[in-house]
Amino acid sequence: MLAENIQTWAEQEQHKGREEGLQEGERLGLEKTARNLISLNALTDEQIAQATGLSVEDIAKLRDEEQGDH
């Protein structure tokens, strides 16, 4: 019984870790898309936020980071 509980817990934790990894990967992909859109300099922060689902504040931070790189 204890071994089954440990097995179940381990499987749940593994699933949780995969979900967190997928969410982080998705966020990184959205940030990369936002950075690409920022580099085009054709859209406002609001438009980029709408296109990516990131917040306007996140876009502004990414824009600041991009401008700091140059």
C-alpha positions as CSV (number, residue, x, y, z in Angstrom):
1,M,0.0,0.0,0.0
2,L,2.8,2.4,0.9
3,A,4.7,1.6,-2.3
4,E,1.5,2.3,-4.3
5,N,1.0,5.6,-2.6
6,I,4.6,6.6,-3.3
7,Q,4.3,5.5,-6.9
8,T,1.1,7.5,-7.3
9,W,2.7,10.6,-5.7
10,A,5.8,10.2,-7.9
11,E,3.6,10.0,-11.0
12,Q,1.6,13.1,-10.0
13,E,4.8,15.1,-9.4
14,Q,6.2,14.0,-12.7
15,H,3.0,15.1,-14.5
16,K,3.1,18.4,-12.6
17,G,6.8,19.0,-13.6
18,R,5.9,18.3,-17.2
19,E,3.0,20.8,-17.1
20,E,5.2,23.4,-15.5
21,G,7.9,22.8,-18.2
22,L,5.4,23.1,-21.0
23,Q,4.1,26.4,-19.5
24,E,7.6,27.8,-19.2
25,G,8.4,26.7,-22.8
26,E,5.2,28.3,-24.1
27,R,6.1,31.6,-22.3
28,L,9.6,31.6,-23.7
29,G,8.1,31.1,-27.2
30,L,5.8,34.0,-26.7
31,E,8.6,36.2,-25.5
32,K,10.7,35.2,-28.5
33,T,7.8,36.1,-30.8
34,A,7.3,39.4,-28.9
35,R,11.1,40.2,-29.3
36,N,10.8,39.5,-33.0
37,L,7.8,41.9,-33.3
38,I,9.6,44.5,-31.2
39,S,12.6,44.3,-33.6
40,L,10.4,45.0,-36.5
41,N,9.4,48.3,-34.8
42,A,6.1,48.2,-36.7
43,L,3.6,47.6,-33.8
44,T,2.8,49.2,-30.5
45,D,3.3,47.4,-27.2
46,E,-0.5,47.1,-27.0
47,Q,-0.6,45.4,-30.4
48,I,2.2,43.0,-29.5
49,A,0.5,42.2,-26.2
50,Q,-2.7,41.4,-28.0
51,A,-0.9,39.2,-30.5
52,T,1.1,37.2,-28.0
53,G,-1.2,37.2,-24.9
54,L,1.6,38.7,-22.8
55,S,0.8,41.8,-20.7
56,V,1.7,45.3,-21.9
57,E,4.0,45.5,-18.9
58,D,5.8,42.4,-20.1
59,I,6.2,43.8,-23.6
60,A,7.5,47.1,-22.2
61,K,10.1,45.2,-20.2
62,L,11.2,43.1,-23.2
63,R,11.4,46.4,-25.3
64,D,13.6,47.9,-22.6
65,E,15.8,44.8,-22.6
66,E,16.1,44.9,-26.4
67,Q,17.0,48.6,-26.4
68,G,19.6,47.9,-23.7
69,D,21.3,45.3,-26.0
70,H,22.0,47.8,-28.7
